[in-house]
Amino acid sequence: MRSVRFAVPALMASAAIVQGQTPTTTLQFSGSESTQSMREIAVAVRTIADVITPSDDSVSGRTMSIQGPPERTKLAQWLFNQLDQADPANTAKHEYQLAGSEENLVRIFYIHNAEKVQNFQEIATAVRTVADIRRAFTYNVPRALIVRGTTDQVALAEWMVGELDQPAGAHAQSSAAYQMTSGFQFNDKDVRIFYLTHTATVQDFQEVATVVRSIADIRRVFTYNTPRAMVVRCDPQQMELAEWLVNQLDTMNTGQARQASETFSYVTPYKDEGVAVRVFFLNHVGDRWDFQREAEKVRTATQARRVFTYNAPRALIVRGSADQVKAVEPLVKNIE
């Protein structure tokens, strides 16, 4: 049970400032119970506010000492107070704006539906990486995700948190889409969350994610296992291929025998990367190890560099030249 404490001032400034020396500010923990919690707060404060902790033990004696310019110190004090007295039930926007900095927005998101720390960390990893946020840290006990970035990055993070932090079974739609307006590179402005409702196990889910990442050449594909949410950020052509793959491997996966898909023609100037994609189903190969051996035979015979498998429906996914993909068809018929 949490003990009741009298209020302790969070900020105790040092009594004297030596001329030419950065002043030291001491912050007093009053709400955080464990050493681990205090250390997580200290890491977030130090890194988000970009301040120095002169002491080797940043939580010595339930205090944290920091050094930095006044604007950073003010941010550190605000963030410290927010986390030391964390209130996940408070629905107000926990936000701080800096002046004169490109990454000028700090936001604290409380994740309410991640029962396990692993779930919370999966959401945090997806937000950090898809939104390209350099400074994103977690405080596990109250499920607090702290980010610092540009306005566009934080807006994307807010959308992702709203989509991913849902009660179990809340996602009725198959996907949700977001388009960045600025701050993106290489035209990778499209963001989409696919909910793979027909992947029975985490392994099935991860196999589909691997296929999408590898066949469509997408660097940013991240997964949140419990709701089977796959977060994708890429350019419009890659997203079109990703959507097609999800449709073939998940949406149309009814557990029944399937015929090979039509060929998907991928628009790319890089001919050696493969302009044709097709999904074949080896319905009569019962053992998964036999299935893998047959896939290797196809890979060797066609010299296609991208041949991937999804074991549960015995799906063989091939990307290569039009001739390479066409050459797979008789091989699959012989196997069947």
N, C-alpha and C positions, 0 to 999 in steps of 0.2 A: 504494500500500500504506500502511496506517495506521501511523504511527510509534509506537514505544513510548516512553512518558513515565514519569518518576517521579511518584508521587502528589503533587499540589499541594493544599494546603488550600483548600477552596472558599470559605471565609468568612474575610475579614480585616477585623475591626471597626476602626473608627477609634480612635486611641489616647486621645483625649479627647473628652468631650461637653460642649459649652458649655451652661450652664444656660439653659433656655427655648428651646433650638434642637433641632430634630429631628436625631437622630444619622444619620450617613451610614454605610452598610454597603457594602463593596466585595466583589464576587463575582469570582472568578478562573476564566476559562475554561481547562479543561485537556483536554477531550476533543473539542470541536467544531473541525473543520478549517477551514472557510471563513468568510469575513466574512458571507456570506449566511446561513449556518446560525446564526452568533452573533446576527445581527440578528433572525432569526425567534424565537430563544429569548428575546431581550431584549423583544420585543413581547409575547410570551405571558406572561412573568413580570410585566412592568409592568402589563398590563391585567387578568390573572386575579387577581393579588394586590392590585391597586389601590394600587400604590406609585408614588413619584415618582422619575424619573431626572434628577438635577440637571444632568448633562452633556448638551450637545447631541449628542455622539457617544456613544451608550450602550454601544459596544463598543470604546472607545478603549484601545489597548494590551492587548487581550485581557482587559479587565476590564469590569465593569458596576457602576456605583454606584447605590444606591437609598436612598430615605428613606421612612420610614413608621412607624406605631405598631408595637410589638413583635409583636402577633399577625399582622399583615400581613407583617412582615419575616420571621417564621418560615416563613410559607407561601411567600414569594418564595424563601427559601433552599432549602426542600424541592423546589420546582418546578424551580429552577435546577439543582440537583444531579441530579434525575431526567432532565432533558433534555440536560444537558451530557454525561452518561454514559448516554445512552439505550441501553436493552437490550430491543429488541423481542421477543427470544426468551424473556425472563422472563415466565412465565405468571401471576405474582402480581398481585393487584389493586393498581394504582397509584392510591391514593386518599388524600385529605387532607380532614379535617373541621374546619371553623371553628366557633368558639363565637360566639353572639350575632349571627348573620347569617341572613337569610332564604335567600339563595343561599349555603348553607353547605357545599356539597359540591364538591370538585374531583376530577376523574378524568382520567386519561390513558389513552386507548385507542390501541393499536397496530394499524394496518390491515395485514394480512398479504398480501392477495390483490389489491391495487391496483398493478399493475405500472407504470402511468404516473401522473404527478402529476395529470393531468386526472381520472383515475378517482378518485384519493384526494380531490381537491377536490369532486367531485360528491357523494361520500358525506358529506363534511364539511358541505356546503351543505344537503343534505337533513336531516341530524341537527340542525344549528343552527336551521333554520327550522321544521321540523315540531314540534320539542320546545320552541320558543319560548325558546331559550337565548341570552341577550344576550351572554354571554362564551364564545365558542368560537373557538379559534385552532389553526392547523396548523403543524407543523414537518415540512417535506417529506422530508428525507433518510431519517429512520427511519419515516416515515409515522405520525407521532404526532398525534393529535387530542386537544386539551386543552379540557375544558369545565368551567364552574363554574355551578351552578344549584341548584335545590331537589332534594330526594330523588326526587320524582316525575319531574322533568325528566331527571335523570341515569339513572333506571331506564328511561325511554323511550329515551334515547340508547343505553343498553346493549343493549336489545332490537333497535334498528335496526342497530347495528353488527354484532351477531350474525347478523342476517338478510342484510345487504348484503355483508359481508366473507366471501364464499364463493368457492371455486375455480370457474373457468369451467365451466358446465354442471351445477352442483351442484343447481340448483333444479328438482326434479321436480314440485312442487305449483304450482298456478296462483296461489295467494295465501297470505298469512299475516296474521293479525289480532291486534290489541292494543287493549285498552281502558284508558284512563287512569282512575284512581280519584279523583283530585283535581287541583287546579291548572289546570283548563281553563275556558274562557270560551265562552258562547253554545252550550253543550251539544256543543261540537266535541271530544268525548272519544274518538271512534272513530278508530283508525289502522289502515290496511291497506296492505300492499305487494302490488301486482298484478304478476305476471310475464307480459309480453305475448309469448308464444312464437311468434306467427304474424306478427310485424312483421319483415319481411326486412331493412329498412334503418333507420338512425337517423331518417331523415326520416319514414318510416311511423310509427315509435314516437312521435315528437314530435307528429305530426298527431293520433294517438289521444289523447295527453295533453292537447292543446289542446281537443279536443272534450269530454273529461271535465270539464276545468276550467271551460269556458265554458257548457256545457249544464247542468251540475249546480250552477253557482254556487259552486264550491269554491275558496277562496283558497289553500289549501295543497295544491298538487299539484307534486311535484318528481320529477325523473327521474334515473336512473342508467343511462346508455346501454348499456354493455357487456353487462350481463345482462338488459337490457330490463325494469328494475325501476321501477315507478311507485309512488311513496309518496304516500298520500292521508290527510289528516286532516280530519274534518268531523263533522257531526251524523248520527244514524242514518238519517234520510230521504235525505239527500244521498248517504250511502254506498250505500243501496239502489239509487239511480239510477246511481251510478258503477259498481256491480257489473253492473247490467243493460247499461250501455253497453259495458263491457269484454267481456261475453259476446257481444253483437251484433257488435262490431267486431273482436274478436280470437279469442275461443274458437271461434266458429262460422265463422271465416274459413278456408275450405278451398281457396280459389282458384277455386271453381266459381261459376256464376251463382246469385244469391240472390233470393228473393222479399222484398217489404217485410215488416218486422217487424210484430207486433201493436203497438197503441198502449199506451205506458206511461203510466199516470195518476199524476202526481206530486202528492203531498199537500203543499199549501202554502196558507197564508192569503192570499197575495199573488196575486190572480187575474190582475193585469196582467203577472205574470212568466211566465205560461204554465203550464197544468196538464197538458198532453199532450205526449208526446215520441214520435217515431216515426223509424225508420231506413228510408229508401228506397234501392234499388239501381238505378242507371242502367246496366244491364249492357251495353247496346249502344252506349254512347257511348265510342268508342275513344280519342280524343285527350283528354288531360287539360285542355287549354285549352278545348275544346268542353264538357267536363264543367263547368268553372268558369263558362262563359257560361250554361249551362242552369241551374246553381244560382242564378245571379244573377236569371234570369227568374222562378224560383220565389219567390225572396225578394221581388222587386218585386210580383208578382201577388198574393201572400198577405199582404203587409205584416207578415210574421213577422220579429221582430227577431233571432231566433236561428236562423240557417240556416248550418250548418257542413258541411265536406266532408272526407272521407278518400279521397284519390286512388286508392290502389292497388286497392281493391275497388269504386271508383266509388260510395261510400256517401254519401248525402245525409241529414244528421241535422237534424231540425226540432223545435224546441220553441216552442209557442204555445198559443193557445186551442184547444179541441176543434174548432171550426169551421175555424180556420186550418190545422190539421194535416189535417183531412178534405179540405180544398180542394187539398192537394198531390197526392192520388192521381190525379185525372184529368189533371193537368198532367204527371205522370211517365208515364202511359200514352201521352199524345200524343207525348212525347219518344221513348219506346221504339218 
